[in-house]
Amino acid sequence: MERYRPRLVITEINEKIPPPLKFAVLYREGVAPPGGDLYGMSLTMANDLMVRHDYRLIDFNYNNAYFVPATQPGFTTLTPEEAYASGYKDRAERQRIFSYNAPFAPLLDLDPPQALNWVRKYWEHAADHFLLSY
């Protein structure tokens, strides 16, 4: 992001992990994570990364986050919580479209410490493959 300054960044995130959890799969050359649901990064982690590069979150659609440079006028900045609620959690068709996310539904109603513990337990077999905090 230091070398290129796109006017729009669209990135897919792991929609299973709600804000304010910060989650990212670790990259290790030659070592693949276990797969399945363990991939990518959370919306909060993506937002933190983009804010460090002077971008702001302007939209979220199921599992795609949209960022523009902070200096670009004409856009409302969203918090990860606002974007996640309107772009995923509160959408009427979410459960039908993302039916395979049903095992992660409890996360949507847990407070951050409980959600953190839930994720740690769910992926305890792969604890060395990801970062997780809030």
Buried (B, 14 or more C-beta within 10 A) or exposed (E): EEEEEEEEBEBEBBBBBBBBBBBBBEEEEEEEBEEEBBBBBBBBBBBBBBBEEEBBBBBBBBBBBBBBBEEEEEBEBBBBBBBBBBBBBEBEEBEEEBEEBEEBEEBBEBEEEEBBEBBEEBBEEBEEBBEBEB
